[in-house]
Amino acid sequence: MNHQKTIELGVQARELLASEAVKEAFLRMEEEQMRIIRDSSPESTQEREAAYLLLRSHRHLRDELEIMINRGKRAQSNLPSEPAPTTTRKKR
């Protein structure tokens, strides 16, 4: 993947994680899975395991977005800086 694509993905990931709607969705999903884990009966092993896997998936998605952000920042810092414009002096 080229530097520009990595930078663009990092920017998109940062915007996504900064979104109030996405923050709220993550919070609601995590709270629901924790409720299932906490309130399930001792016999509901499969239900708890499914909730736990979903909770891990949410966290994995967030981690992957953070990785994209960090890679984008590194790619941005590795870009060559713009050369200073050359000025020519007038001869007297």
C-alpha positions as CSV (number, residue, x, y, z in Angstrom):
1,M,0.0,0.0,0.0
2,N,1.4,3.4,-0.9
3,H,1.9,6.2,1.7
4,Q,-1.0,8.3,0.4
5,K,-3.5,5.4,0.8
6,T,-2.2,4.7,4.3
7,I,-2.6,8.4,5.3
8,E,-6.1,8.5,3.9
9,L,-7.1,5.3,5.7
10,G,-5.7,6.8,8.9
11,V,-7.7,10.0,8.5
12,Q,-10.9,8.0,7.9
13,A,-10.3,5.8,10.9
14,R,-9.7,8.8,13.1
15,E,-12.9,10.5,11.9
16,L,-14.8,7.3,12.4
17,L,-13.6,6.8,16.0
18,A,-14.2,10.5,16.7
19,S,-17.9,10.2,15.6
20,E,-20.3,10.6,18.4
21,A,-22.7,8.1,16.7
22,V,-19.9,5.5,16.5
23,K,-18.9,6.1,20.1
24,E,-22.5,5.6,21.2
25,A,-22.9,2.5,19.1
26,F,-19.8,0.9,20.6
27,L,-20.9,1.8,24.1
28,R,-24.4,0.4,23.6
29,M,-23.1,-2.8,22.0
30,E,-20.5,-3.4,24.8
31,E,-23.1,-2.7,27.5
32,E,-25.5,-5.1,25.9
33,Q,-22.9,-7.9,25.7
34,M,-21.8,-7.3,29.3
35,R,-25.4,-7.4,30.4
36,I,-25.8,-10.8,28.7
37,I,-22.7,-12.1,30.3
38,R,-23.6,-10.7,33.8
39,D,-27.3,-11.7,33.8
40,S,-27.3,-15.1,32.0
41,S,-28.0,-18.2,34.0
42,P,-25.2,-20.5,34.9
43,E,-26.5,-23.0,32.4
44,S,-26.3,-20.5,29.5
45,T,-22.7,-21.2,28.6
46,Q,-23.3,-20.8,24.8
47,E,-25.1,-17.5,25.3
48,R,-22.2,-16.1,27.4
49,E,-19.6,-17.4,25.0
50,A,-21.4,-15.7,22.0
51,A,-21.6,-12.4,24.0
52,Y,-18.0,-12.7,24.9
53,L,-16.9,-13.3,21.3
54,L,-19.0,-10.3,20.1
55,L,-17.4,-8.1,22.8
56,R,-13.9,-9.2,21.7
57,S,-14.9,-8.5,18.1
58,H,-15.9,-4.9,19.0
59,R,-12.6,-4.4,20.8
60,H,-10.7,-5.9,17.9
61,L,-12.4,-3.5,15.5
62,R,-11.5,-0.6,17.6
63,D,-7.9,-1.8,17.9
64,E,-7.6,-2.2,14.1
65,L,-8.9,1.3,13.6
66,E,-6.3,2.6,16.1
67,I,-3.6,0.7,14.2
68,M,-4.7,2.4,11.0
69,I,-4.6,5.8,12.6
70,N,-1.0,5.2,13.9
71,R,0.2,3.9,10.5
72,G,-1.3,7.0,8.8
73,K,0.5,9.2,11.2
74,R,3.8,7.4,10.6
75,A,3.3,7.6,6.8
76,Q,2.5,11.3,7.1
77,S,5.7,12.0,9.1
78,N,7.8,10.0,6.6
79,L,6.7,12.1,3.6
80,P,9.4,14.3,2.2
81,S,8.8,17.9,3.0
82,E,8.0,20.4,0.2
83,P,11.2,22.0,-1.1
84,A,11.5,25.7,-0.4
85,P,10.8,27.8,-3.5
86,T,14.0,29.0,-5.1
87,T,14.3,32.7,-5.5
88,T,16.4,34.4,-8.1
89,R,18.2,37.6,-7.5
90,K,18.2,40.3,-10.1
91,K,21.6,41.3,-11.3
92,R,22.5,44.9,-10.9
